Amino acid sequence: MDNGDKACELCTAAGGVLLWESPCCRIVRVMDAQYPGFCRVIWTAHVREMTDLPVEQQQALMQVVFAVEAVVRALFQPHKINLASFGNMVPHMHWHIIPRWLDDQHFPEPIWGAAQRAGRAARPVVDDATLSQALARALATVVTRTGNPS
């Protein structure tokens, strides 16, 4: 994770609970009780924008993001998935994969917006090991199709 930018928290720390990694990126779980299944895909090298990557790396990164989305949908059965790449607070390429439910605390607003209601209904409980194994299975197919996305 140390890519030479000591001021960047995604260069010096995992950014969540590590679920899977390759030479080019890692997937972490964001521990947020309101949004179980919230994951981030973090590019290993300190890169600010998608267009800073060569086209092949852009495509490889997005295939990882889409694989994570598919796993989160299958395991958590949300109403909707939000995909987001901001980098405003941490200028290091990463994607948020956020499961959303009609009755979640912020819906239909983004999770960083104003809360719309208190509490939430029960959500599927999926432990880190199960999520990690499902990601590894899904990403084995992606890596096989695309080659090592490094």
Sequence and secondary structure as in RCSB ss.txt:
>XXXX:A:sequence
MDNGDKACELCTAAGGVLLWESPCCRIVRVMDAQYPGFCRVIWTAHVREMTDLPVEQQQALMQVVFAVEAVVRAL
FQPHKINLASFGNMVPHMHWHIIPRWLDDQHFPEPIWGAAQRAGRAARPVVDDATLSQALARALATVVTRTGNPS
>XXXX:A:secstr
   S TT HHHHS SSEEEEE SSEEEEE   TTSTT EEEEESS   SGGGS HHHHHHHHHHHHHHHHHHHHH
H  SEEEEE   SSS S EEEEEEE TTSSSTTS TTS   SS         HHHHHHHHHHHHHHHHHHH    
